[in-house]
Amino acid sequence: MPPKNKKRARTDQAPSHDELHKLRETEALFKSNLFRLQTTELLKEASPAYSSPALQGLEAWVRGLRQALLQLPEAELSWERTADGASCSHEHLAPLGLHGAKVALGWRPPAKIELVGSYLLRTVARPALNLDMTVQIPAACLQEKDYLDNRYVDKRLLYLAHLGASLRAAAAAGKVGGVVLDPSSIKFASLPHMTDPDWPVLQLTARAAAAGAAAGTGEEWVIRLIPSLDSAALAAGKLRPGRANLRAPGNGVAADTAAAPSAEYNNRLSLESRYAVSLAMLHSHLSTDANGVVMEAAILLKTWARQRSIGQAGGASGFQLTLILLHLLKKRKLSLQMGSYHIFRVALRFLASTDLRQHPIILPAARDLNQVYPADVDPEDEEMGGAAARAHAAAAARAELNAKAADAAALFAPHFAWVLLDSEGCVNYGAGVGAGALQELQAQAGLSLALLDASNLDDAEAFAQLFTAPQPPPLRYDAVLTLRGLPALASAPRAAALAAEVEALLVQGLGDRASLVRVWLEPPRVAADAPAARGLTLQAGLELDAEKVLRLVDRGPAASEAAKLPAWSALWGDKSQARRFKDGAIVHALVWESAPEARHGIALQLVRHLLQRHPNPNPNPYPDPNPYPEPNPYPNPYPSPNPALTLTPTPTPAQPQPQPQP
């Protein structure tokens, strides 16, 4: 008997719930299905394959490195400044430039080594393949008062320099366990949020290759060893932003004046003990993201920011952008049911509509406050309301924590352009980001949103401008100025603070001529023997108003406005003169001389005048450890009466012109 024909499977089944959801999401959010496919492929290319044999081999390499670091021998270090340079216990300490005249350190192996950063959160985004490890400085290496007058900074440099030299010597002798390490790859570098050469990290490279792979194969990863502290190493109460911990003469304090608050310095000390805490905070909230949509959105944000160089010195880093996503989750502006691209759009809309300079952000706690109860309430006691008591206890705990954090935010606000505060009010993760960088971040987010909604751009062009086309500073600004030779640039810590002061000075002087002024300090060079502190340079990016920038006359306060005259005269000096105008007004004004065809250079005249009049907005509070600055390899095409100032406009690359079609 012939077998019966089997019933054919239906190929016209209705779409599933997930397929309908993706179709609706594509129609509502994406420009087209092609744009969605491009975004999906970008996430695949930007995110490493964490379960691959290559990264498993890298993790085994990191474990071997950790064991090698914990087994390094102890040593007694000393450094003393002399007339000829420095007298040191070890030769590799000689290139260091420390603040103190004499520093001693009993070097011990790290008390703890932990993996932190984006690798554990699965938010690493190519091409920046970084893996961060904290090396905890033992409490025996420090003293109770080391938070004062850069004492910890000096000991940190000594500790890191000896760690690098010991690791380099062990690698050269082949005594790093089973780890293959190139000694020449061990160098000093800087983190994005701390480009100050006084606060370096150790950087080395490793290849992500499977076990048994040939030497030199696999992707190159950068391993960063970051010094850290135990939470009890330095008293938290001594590190509040209003305290003055730089008190000694030479640290910005005259002998007969009171020390000013050292908020930036105190915050960096607090941050040294918060790396693992911040990781735990992020992990406790992102671990509920089963689909990984928030982590994918973080990768999209990092890619978007990198193409615009937003993370350059003084700008928001990828870590800070991830914290913004956490804040939006806390405020319930994001949901884990959203797609990664939807979360990315919500984050852009938040950045475009929020002036972060005026809106402090308080991050949620790492622990689950829904499990916190008052000591006198039994959560299972039905007479006390059971679930109601638990909800009341959680709400009370949240309210108390938010109140404390709000009070702490008010203490940080006078000292920082951006307040991105942890839930305990101990550290500001937004430190180091200037006002101009925040304004630029807001403007770029707004432009990107307009780009996504533009109907005159095809999908490929919109995607390229959003994620793949580099937009370096010369393409983003109307003018990029290079500032060299300012007196404060001879000292690294002073130069970091000078960027904000110069930015405020240019904002005040340019006025409505510029819609955006952004000043940043070029990151120090990677160096093997010591942090590179010489040749520091400021960059200033200007977005100019096409009409107002050509103005020949700037009108100031009227002669009758006596209250405004001192500030105006202090800013401009003899350049300002009282003049009578045709409308009868007598005002203090600035007149810029320029030929009609060269009026575009008036802004350059203005900036040069301001920096010549205010070459160092505040006295240099730090002694220069390198009194022999490098010569400037770039000649000044604009000679000025002040030979210490070099102001070179950076030309914008010429754009390719479209060819006429036949």
C-alpha positions as CSV (number, residue, x, y, z in Angstrom):
1,M,0.0,0.0,0.0
2,P,1.6,3.3,-1.1
3,P,2.4,5.7,1.8
4,K,0.1,8.7,2.2
5,N,1.4,12.1,1.1
6,K,2.6,14.1,4.2
7,K,0.9,17.4,4.7
8,R,3.0,20.2,3.5
9,A,4.2,22.7,6.2
10,R,2.6,26.1,5.8
11,T,4.9,28.9,4.7
12,D,2.3,31.7,5.1
13,Q,2.1,31.8,8.9
14,A,1.3,35.0,10.6
15,P,4.3,36.9,12.0
16,S,5.2,36.2,15.6
17,H,4.9,38.7,18.5
18,D,8.7,39.5,18.3
19,E,8.5,40.0,14.5
20,L,5.6,42.4,14.8
21,H,7.4,44.3,17.6
22,K,10.5,44.7,15.4
23,L,8.4,45.8,12.4
24,R,6.6,48.4,14.5
25,E,9.9,49.6,16.0
26,T,11.5,49.9,12.6
27,E,8.5,52.0,11.3
28,A,8.3,54.2,14.4
29,L,12.0,54.8,15.2
30,F,14.4,54.0,12.3
31,K,14.6,55.9,9.1
32,S,14.2,52.7,7.2
33,N,14.8,49.0,7.4
34,L,18.2,49.5,5.9
35,F,19.2,51.9,8.7
36,R,18.2,49.3,11.2
37,L,20.3,46.7,9.4
38,Q,23.3,49.1,9.4
39,T,22.9,49.7,13.2
40,T,22.7,46.0,13.9
41,E,25.8,45.3,11.9
42,L,27.6,48.2,13.6
43,L,26.9,46.7,17.1
44,K,28.3,43.3,15.9
45,E,31.4,44.9,14.6
46,A,32.0,47.2,17.5
47,S,31.5,44.7,20.3
48,P,34.2,42.1,20.9
49,A,33.2,38.4,21.1
50,Y,33.6,37.9,24.8
51,S,33.0,34.1,24.6
52,S,35.6,33.6,21.9
53,P,38.7,31.5,22.5
54,A,40.8,34.6,21.8
55,L,39.4,36.6,24.7
56,Q,39.4,33.5,26.9
57,G,43.1,33.4,26.2
58,L,43.4,37.1,27.1
59,E,41.6,36.6,30.4
60,A,44.1,33.7,31.2
61,W,46.9,36.2,30.4
62,V,45.4,38.8,32.7
63,R,45.2,36.2,35.6
64,G,48.8,35.4,35.1
65,L,49.8,39.0,35.1
66,R,47.8,39.5,38.4
67,Q,49.8,36.7,40.0
68,A,53.0,38.2,38.8
69,L,52.1,41.6,40.3
70,L,51.2,40.1,43.7
71,Q,54.6,38.4,43.9
72,L,56.8,41.4,43.2
73,P,59.4,42.0,46.0
74,E,59.3,44.7,48.6
75,A,61.6,47.7,48.4
76,E,62.5,51.0,50.2
77,L,62.2,54.0,48.0
78,S,63.5,57.5,48.5
79,W,63.6,60.6,46.3
80,E,65.2,64.0,47.3
81,R,65.5,67.1,45.2
82,T,69.0,68.5,44.8
83,A,70.6,71.4,43.0
84,D,71.6,69.0,40.2
85,G,68.3,67.2,39.8
86,A,67.3,64.4,42.2
87,S,69.0,62.0,44.6
88,C,67.2,58.6,44.4
89,S,67.4,55.2,45.9
90,H,66.7,53.6,42.5
91,E,67.8,54.9,39.1
92,H,64.4,54.6,37.6
93,L,63.0,57.3,40.0
94,A,65.4,60.0,38.8
95,P,63.2,61.3,35.9
96,L,60.3,61.9,38.2
97,G,59.3,65.5,39.2
98,L,57.7,65.4,42.6
99,H,56.2,68.2,44.6
100,G,57.9,67.5,47.9
101,A,61.6,68.2,48.5
102,K,62.1,64.7,50.1
103,V,59.8,61.7,49.7
104,A,60.2,58.2,51.1
105,L,58.0,55.1,50.5
106,G,58.1,51.6,51.8
107,W,57.0,49.8,48.6
108,R,54.9,46.7,49.0
109,P,53.1,44.6,46.4
110,P,49.5,45.6,45.7
111,A,47.0,44.7,48.5
112,K,44.4,43.8,45.9
113,I,44.1,43.7,42.1
114,E,40.6,43.9,40.6
115,L,39.2,44.0,37.1
116,V,37.1,47.1,36.5
117,G,35.7,49.2,33.7
118,S,33.8,48.4,30.6
119,Y,35.2,45.0,30.0
120,L,33.2,43.4,32.8
121,L,30.1,45.4,31.8
122,R,30.4,44.2,28.2
123,T,30.4,47.8,26.9
124,V,33.9,47.9,25.2
125,A,33.6,49.5,21.8
126,R,36.1,49.1,19.0
127,P,38.6,50.5,18.1
128,A,39.4,51.4,21.8
129,L,40.1,47.9,23.2
130,N,40.9,48.6,26.8
131,L,41.0,46.4,29.9
132,D,41.3,48.2,33.2
133,M,42.8,46.7,36.4
134,T,43.1,48.5,39.7
135,V,46.2,47.9,41.8
136,Q,45.4,48.9,45.4
137,I,48.2,50.7,47.2
138,P,48.6,49.0,50.6
139,A,47.7,51.0,53.7
140,A,51.2,50.4,55.1
141,C,52.6,52.6,52.3
142,L,50.5,55.6,53.4
143,Q,50.2,57.9,56.5
144,E,47.2,59.6,58.0
145,K,48.0,63.1,56.7
146,D,49.0,62.1,53.1
147,Y,45.9,63.8,51.7
148,L,47.6,67.2,52.4
149,D,49.9,69.1,50.0
150,N,50.2,66.5,47.2
151,R,51.9,64.0,49.5
152,Y,49.7,61.2,48.2
153,V,50.4,62.4,44.6
154,D,54.1,62.0,45.2
155,K,53.8,58.6,46.8
156,R,51.5,57.5,44.0
157,L,54.1,58.4,41.4
158,L,56.8,56.6,43.3
159,Y,54.7,53.5,43.7
160,L,53.7,53.4,40.0
161,A,57.2,54.1,38.7
162,H,58.7,51.3,40.8
163,L,55.8,49.0,39.8
164,G,56.5,49.6,36.2
165,A,60.3,49.2,36.6
166,S,59.9,46.0,38.5
167,L,57.5,44.6,36.0
168,R,59.8,45.6,33.1
169,A,62.8,43.9,34.7
170,A,60.8,40.7,35.4
171,A,59.5,40.7,31.8
172,A,63.0,41.1,30.5
173,A,64.3,38.2,32.6
174,G,61.3,36.0,31.7
175,K,60.1,35.8,35.3
176,V,56.5,36.9,34.8
177,G,55.1,33.4,35.3
178,G,53.5,32.1,32.1
179,V,52.8,35.6,30.8
180,V,54.6,36.7,27.7
181,L,55.1,40.5,28.1
182,D,57.0,42.9,26.0
183,P,59.0,45.2,28.4
184,S,59.0,48.1,26.0
185,S,55.2,48.2,26.1
186,I,55.1,49.2,29.8
187,K,54.7,53.0,29.7
188,F,53.1,55.9,31.6
189,A,49.7,57.0,30.1
190,S,46.7,59.0,31.3
191,L,43.0,58.3,31.7
192,P,40.4,60.3,29.8
193,H,39.0,61.9,33.0
194,M,42.5,62.7,34.4
195,T,44.9,64.0,31.7
196,D,47.2,65.5,34.3
197,P,50.7,64.0,34.2
198,D,50.8,64.1,38.0
199,W,48.0,61.4,38.0
200,P,49.2,58.8,35.4
201,V,48.5,55.1,35.0
202,L,50.6,52.3,33.7
203,Q,49.8,51.0,30.2
204,L,50.9,47.8,28.6
205,T,49.8,45.8,25.6
206,A,48.7,42.2,25.1
207,R,47.4,40.1,22.2
208,A,44.0,38.4,22.4
209,A,44.8,35.0,21.0
210,A,43.6,31.5,21.6
211,A,45.8,29.0,23.4
212,G,48.4,27.6,21.1
213,A,48.2,30.5,18.6
214,A,51.3,31.8,17.0
215,A,53.1,34.7,18.7
216,G,52.1,38.1,17.5
217,T,48.6,37.0,16.3
218,G,45.3,38.3,17.6
219,E,43.9,41.8,18.3
220,E,46.0,44.1,20.4
221,W,44.5,45.1,23.7
222,V,45.6,47.9,26.0
223,I,45.9,46.9,29.7
224,R,45.8,49.8,32.1
225,L,47.0,49.5,35.7
226,I,45.2,52.1,37.7
227,P,46.4,52.9,41.3
228,S,43.6,52.7,43.9
229,L,43.0,53.0,47.6
230,D,41.0,51.2,50.2
231,S,37.9,53.1,51.2
232,A,39.3,53.6,54.7
233,A,42.8,54.7,53.6
234,L,42.0,58.4,53.7
235,A,39.3,60.0,55.9
236,A,36.3,60.8,53.7
237,G,35.5,63.9,55.9
238,K,38.8,65.4,55.0
239,L,38.1,65.2,51.2
240,R,34.9,67.4,51.1
241,P,35.0,69.9,48.2
242,G,35.1,72.9,50.5
243,R,38.3,71.8,52.4
244,A,41.7,73.3,51.6
245,N,44.2,70.5,51.4
246,L,46.8,72.3,49.4
247,R,48.1,74.6,52.2
248,A,51.9,74.8,52.0
249,P,53.6,77.7,50.2
250,G,54.2,76.8,46.6
251,N,50.8,75.1,46.4
252,G,49.0,78.3,45.5
253,V,49.1,79.7,49.0
254,A,50.9,82.9,49.9
255,A,52.5,83.1,53.4
256,D,50.0,85.7,54.6
257,T,46.8,84.4,52.9
258,A,44.3,81.6,53.6
259,A,44.3,78.6,51.4
260,A,41.4,78.3,48.9
261,P,39.3,75.1,48.7
262,S,41.0,72.4,46.6
263,A,37.9,70.8,45.3
264,E,39.4,69.2,42.2
265,Y,42.3,67.7,44.1
266,N,40.0,66.4,46.9
267,N,37.7,64.8,44.4
268,R,40.6,62.9,42.7
269,L,41.6,61.5,46.1
270,S,38.0,60.3,46.6
271,L,37.9,58.8,43.2
272,E,40.9,56.6,43.9
273,S,38.8,54.5,46.2
274,R,35.6,54.4,44.1
275,Y,36.5,52.4,41.0
276,A,35.2,49.1,42.3
277,V,32.2,50.9,43.9
278,S,31.2,52.5,40.6
279,L,31.5,49.1,38.8
280,A,29.3,47.5,41.5
281,M,26.7,50.3,41.0
282,L,26.6,49.8,37.3
283,H,26.6,46.0,37.4
284,S,23.8,45.9,40.0
285,H,21.5,47.8,37.7
286,L,22.6,46.5,34.3
287,S,22.6,42.9,35.4
288,T,18.7,42.9,35.1
289,D,19.1,43.8,31.4
290,A,18.7,40.3,30.1
291,N,18.6,41.4,26.4
292,G,21.6,43.7,26.8
293,V,19.8,46.6,25.2
294,V,21.3,49.2,27.6
295,M,24.8,47.8,27.0
296,E,24.3,48.0,23.3
297,A,23.0,51.6,23.7
298,A,26.2,52.5,25.6
299,I,28.3,51.1,22.7
300,L,26.3,53.3,20.3
301,L,26.8,56.3,22.5
302,K,30.5,55.7,22.7
303,T,30.8,55.3,18.9
304,W,28.8,58.4,18.3
305,A,31.0,60.4,20.8
306,R,34.3,59.1,19.5
307,Q,33.5,60.2,15.9
308,R,33.0,63.7,17.2
309,S,36.1,63.6,19.6
310,I,33.7,64.4,22.4
311,G,35.9,62.4,24.8
312,Q,39.0,64.5,24.2
313,A,40.6,66.1,27.2
314,G,38.0,68.0,29.2
315,G,35.1,66.3,27.5
316,A,32.6,63.6,28.5
317,S,34.0,60.1,28.5
318,G,32.3,56.8,27.6
319,F,32.1,56.0,31.3
320,Q,30.3,59.2,32.0
321,L,27.9,58.6,29.1
322,T,27.1,55.2,30.6
323,L,26.3,56.8,33.9
324,I,23.8,59.1,32.1
325,L,22.0,56.0,30.9
326,L,21.9,54.7,34.5
327,H,20.4,58.0,35.6
328,L,17.7,57.8,32.9
329,L,16.9,54.3,34.1
330,K,16.5,55.6,37.6
331,K,14.2,58.4,36.4
332,R,12.2,55.9,34.4
333,K,12.8,57.7,31.1
334,L,14.2,54.4,29.9
335,S,12.8,50.9,30.0
336,L,14.5,47.6,29.5
337,Q,11.7,46.7,27.1
338,M,13.0,49.4,24.6
339,G,15.5,48.5,21.9
340,S,19.1,49.7,22.0
341,Y,18.5,52.3,19.2
342,H,15.4,53.6,21.0
343,I,17.5,54.1,24.2
344,F,20.2,55.8,22.2
345,R,17.6,58.3,20.8
346,V,16.2,59.0,24.3
347,A,19.7,59.6,25.6
348,L,20.4,62.0,22.7
349,R,17.1,63.8,23.4
350,F,18.0,64.1,27.1
351,L,21.5,65.5,26.3
352,A,20.0,68.0,23.7
353,S,17.3,69.3,26.0
354,T,19.2,69.4,29.3
355,D,21.8,72.0,30.3
356,L,24.0,69.8,32.4
357,R,25.7,72.8,33.9
358,Q,22.5,73.8,35.6
359,H,21.1,70.3,36.4
360,P,23.1,68.2,38.9
361,I,22.7,64.5,38.5
362,I,22.5,62.1,41.5
363,L,23.2,58.5,40.7
364,P,21.2,55.6,42.3
365,A,22.8,53.5,45.0
366,A,24.3,50.1,44.2
367,R,22.3,48.2,46.8
368,D,18.7,47.4,46.5
369,L,16.8,49.8,48.7
370,N,13.6,47.7,48.4
371,Q,15.3,45.4,50.9
372,V,16.1,48.1,53.5
373,Y,13.8,48.2,56.5
374,P,13.9,50.2,59.8
375,A,15.5,48.3,62.7
376,D,12.2,48.2,64.6
377,V,10.0,46.9,61.8
378,D,9.7,43.2,61.1
379,P,9.0,42.8,57.3
380,E,6.9,39.7,58.0
381,D,4.8,41.2,60.8
382,E,1.3,41.3,59.5
383,E,0.2,43.6,62.3
384,M,2.7,46.2,61.0
385,G,1.2,45.9,57.6
386,G,3.7,43.4,56.0
387,A,4.2,44.6,52.5
388,A,3.0,48.1,53.4
389,A,5.8,48.3,56.0
390,R,8.4,47.2,53.5
391,A,7.2,49.7,51.0
392,H,7.2,52.5,53.6
393,A,10.7,51.5,54.8
394,A,12.1,51.5,51.2
395,A,10.5,54.9,50.5
396,A,11.9,56.4,53.7
397,A,15.4,55.1,52.9
398,R,15.3,56.5,49.4
399,A,14.1,59.8,50.7
400,E,16.8,60.0,53.3
401,L,19.5,59.1,50.8
402,N,18.2,61.5,48.2
403,A,18.2,64.3,50.7
404,K,21.8,63.7,51.8
405,A,22.9,63.5,48.1
406,A,21.1,66.8,47.3
407,D,22.8,68.5,50.1
408,A,26.1,67.2,48.9
409,A,25.4,68.3,45.3
410,A,25.0,71.8,46.6
411,L,28.5,71.6,48.1
412,F,30.0,70.4,44.8
413,A,28.1,72.8,42.5
414,P,30.3,76.0,43.1
415,H,33.5,74.1,42.3
416,F,32.6,72.0,39.2
417,A,30.9,72.8,35.8
418,W,29.2,69.4,35.9
419,V,27.9,67.6,39.0
420,L,27.5,63.9,38.4
421,L,27.3,62.7,42.0
422,D,27.3,59.2,43.6
423,S,24.4,58.3,45.9
424,E,26.6,58.8,49.0
425,G,27.7,62.3,48.0
426,C,31.4,61.4,48.2
427,V,32.7,61.8,44.7
428,N,31.8,63.8,41.6
429,Y,32.1,61.6,38.5
430,G,31.6,64.7,36.3
431,A,34.8,66.4,37.4
432,G,37.2,67.4,34.7
433,V,34.5,68.2,32.1
434,G,34.4,71.9,31.4
435,A,31.5,74.2,30.7
436,G,32.4,74.5,27.0
437,A,32.5,70.7,26.7
438,L,29.0,70.4,28.1
439,Q,27.7,73.1,25.8
440,E,29.3,71.3,22.9
441,L,27.8,67.9,24.0
442,Q,24.4,69.5,24.1
443,A,24.8,71.1,20.7
444,Q,26.1,67.9,19.1
445,A,23.2,65.9,20.5
446,G,20.8,68.4,19.0
447,L,22.4,68.2,15.6
448,S,22.4,64.4,15.6
449,L,18.7,64.3,16.5
450,A,18.0,66.7,13.6
451,L,20.1,64.5,11.4
452,L,18.0,61.5,12.3
453,D,14.8,63.3,11.5
454,A,16.0,64.9,8.3
455,S,14.0,63.8,5.2
456,N,16.5,65.1,2.7
457,L,19.3,62.6,3.6
458,D,19.3,59.1,2.5
459,D,19.9,56.2,4.9
460,A,23.6,55.7,4.0
461,E,24.5,59.3,4.4
462,A,22.6,59.8,7.7
463,F,24.2,56.6,9.1
464,A,27.7,57.7,8.1
465,Q,27.4,61.2,9.6
466,L,26.1,59.7,12.8
467,F,28.4,56.8,13.4
468,T,31.2,56.3,10.9
469,A,32.4,59.7,9.5
470,P,35.1,61.2,11.7
471,Q,34.5,64.8,12.8
472,P,37.8,66.0,14.3
473,P,38.1,69.5,15.8
474,P,39.2,71.3,12.6
475,L,36.0,70.1,10.9
476,R,33.7,71.0,13.9
477,Y,34.9,74.5,14.6
478,D,35.3,77.7,12.6
479,A,38.7,78.2,14.1
480,V,41.0,76.1,16.2
481,L,43.8,78.0,18.0
482,T,46.9,76.5,19.5
483,L,48.2,78.3,22.6
484,R,51.8,77.7,23.7
485,G,54.1,79.6,26.0
486,L,51.6,80.7,28.6
487,P,53.5,80.8,32.0
488,A,51.1,78.4,33.7
489,L,51.6,75.8,31.0
490,A,55.0,75.0,32.5
491,S,53.3,73.2,35.3
492,A,51.1,70.3,34.6
493,P,48.5,70.7,37.5
494,R,48.3,74.4,36.9
495,A,47.8,73.9,33.1
496,A,44.8,71.6,33.8
497,A,43.1,74.3,35.8
498,L,44.2,77.0,33.3
499,A,42.0,75.5,30.6
500,A,38.8,76.4,32.4
501,E,40.2,79.9,33.2
502,V,41.2,80.6,29.6
503,E,37.8,79.3,28.4
504,A,35.9,81.7,30.7
505,L,38.2,84.5,29.7
506,L,37.5,83.9,25.9
507,V,33.8,83.5,26.5
508,Q,33.6,86.8,28.3
509,G,35.8,88.6,25.7
510,L,34.3,87.2,22.5
511,G,30.7,87.7,23.7
512,D,28.1,87.2,21.0
513,R,30.9,86.9,18.3
514,A,31.1,83.2,19.3
515,S,28.3,80.8,19.9
516,L,30.7,78.2,21.4
517,V,34.1,78.4,23.0
518,R,35.8,75.1,24.0
519,V,39.3,75.0,25.5
520,W,41.1,71.8,26.3
521,L,44.5,70.6,27.3
522,E,46.3,68.3,24.9
523,P,46.8,64.9,26.6
524,P,50.4,64.2,27.7
525,R,52.5,62.0,25.6
526,V,52.9,58.3,26.5
527,A,56.4,57.9,28.0
528,A,58.3,55.0,29.4
529,D,60.5,56.5,32.2
530,A,58.2,59.2,33.6
531,P,55.0,61.1,32.9
532,A,55.6,63.5,30.1
533,A,54.9,66.9,31.6
534,R,56.8,69.2,29.2
535,G,55.5,70.8,26.1
536,L,52.0,71.2,27.4
537,T,49.6,72.9,24.9
538,L,46.1,74.4,25.1
539,Q,43.7,74.1,22.1
540,A,40.8,76.5,21.7
541,G,37.9,75.7,19.4
542,L,35.6,78.6,18.3
543,E,32.2,78.5,16.6
544,L,31.7,82.0,15.3
545,D,28.7,84.0,14.3
546,A,29.2,84.8,10.6
547,E,28.0,88.4,10.8
548,K,29.0,89.5,14.3
549,V,32.5,88.2,14.0
550,L,33.3,90.9,11.3
551,R,32.3,93.7,13.7
552,L,34.8,96.5,14.0
553,V,33.5,98.1,17.2
554,D,32.5,96.5,20.4
555,R,30.4,98.8,22.7
556,G,30.8,98.5,26.4
557,P,29.1,100.2,29.4
558,A,28.1,103.9,29.1
559,A,30.0,106.5,30.9
560,S,27.1,106.9,33.4
561,E,27.2,103.1,34.4
562,A,29.9,103.5,37.0
563,A,29.2,100.0,38.5
564,K,30.1,98.2,35.3
565,L,33.3,100.2,34.4
566,P,35.8,98.5,36.8
567,A,35.1,95.0,35.4
568,W,35.2,96.3,31.8
569,S,38.5,98.2,32.3
570,A,40.0,95.2,34.1
571,L,39.2,93.0,31.1
572,W,40.3,95.2,28.3
573,G,42.7,97.7,29.8
574,D,43.9,100.6,27.6
575,K,42.2,99.1,24.6
576,S,38.9,100.5,25.8
577,Q,38.3,104.2,25.3
578,A,35.3,106.4,25.8
579,R,33.8,107.5,22.5
580,R,30.7,109.5,21.4
581,F,28.6,107.8,18.7
582,K,26.2,109.3,16.2
583,D,23.2,108.5,18.3
584,G,24.7,110.7,21.1
585,A,25.6,107.9,23.4
586,I,29.0,108.1,25.2
587,V,30.2,104.6,25.9
588,H,33.5,102.8,26.5
589,A,34.2,100.9,23.3
590,L,36.8,98.8,21.5
591,V,37.9,99.6,18.0
592,W,39.6,96.9,16.0
593,E,41.7,97.9,13.0
594,S,41.5,95.7,9.9
595,A,41.4,96.0,6.2
596,P,38.0,95.1,4.6
597,E,39.3,91.9,3.2
598,A,40.9,90.8,6.5
599,R,38.0,91.4,8.9
600,H,37.7,87.7,9.5
601,G,40.9,88.0,11.5
602,I,39.4,90.3,14.1
603,A,38.6,87.4,16.4
604,L,42.2,86.4,16.3
605,Q,43.2,90.0,17.3
606,L,40.8,89.9,20.1
607,V,42.0,86.6,21.5
608,R,45.6,87.6,21.3
609,H,44.9,90.9,23.1
610,L,43.1,89.0,25.9
611,L,45.9,86.5,26.4
612,Q,48.6,89.2,26.3
613,R,46.8,91.2,28.9
614,H,45.9,88.1,31.0
615,P,48.8,85.7,30.3
616,N,48.2,83.9,33.6
617,P,44.8,84.5,35.1
618,N,45.9,83.4,38.6
619,P,49.4,83.1,40.0
620,N,51.1,79.8,39.3
621,P,50.5,77.7,42.5
622,Y,52.9,74.9,41.6
623,P,56.6,74.9,41.3
624,D,57.8,73.8,37.9
625,P,59.6,70.4,38.3
626,N,61.0,70.7,34.8
627,P,62.6,74.2,34.5
628,Y,63.9,73.5,31.0
629,P,60.9,73.6,28.7
630,E,61.1,72.1,25.2
631,P,61.6,74.6,22.4
632,N,58.6,75.3,20.3
633,P,59.0,73.5,17.0
634,Y,56.2,75.6,15.4
635,P,57.2,79.2,14.4
636,N,54.8,82.0,15.2
637,P,53.5,83.5,12.0
638,Y,51.9,86.3,14.0
639,P,54.7,88.1,15.9
640,S,53.5,90.1,18.9
641,P,55.1,92.2,21.6
642,N,54.8,89.3,24.0
643,P,57.4,86.7,23.0
644,A,56.1,84.2,25.6
645,L,52.8,83.7,23.7
646,T,52.4,81.6,20.7
647,L,49.0,81.7,19.0
648,T,48.8,79.7,15.9
649,P,45.5,79.3,14.0
650,T,44.9,75.7,12.8
651,P,43.7,75.7,9.2
652,T,40.6,73.7,8.4
653,P,41.2,71.0,5.8
654,A,39.8,71.8,2.4
655,Q,36.7,69.9,1.6
656,P,36.4,68.1,-1.8
657,Q,34.4,70.1,-4.3
658,P,31.7,68.3,-6.2
659,Q,32.5,67.7,-9.9
660,P,30.0,68.9,-12.4
661,Q,28.0,66.2,-14.1
662,P,28.3,65.9,-17.9
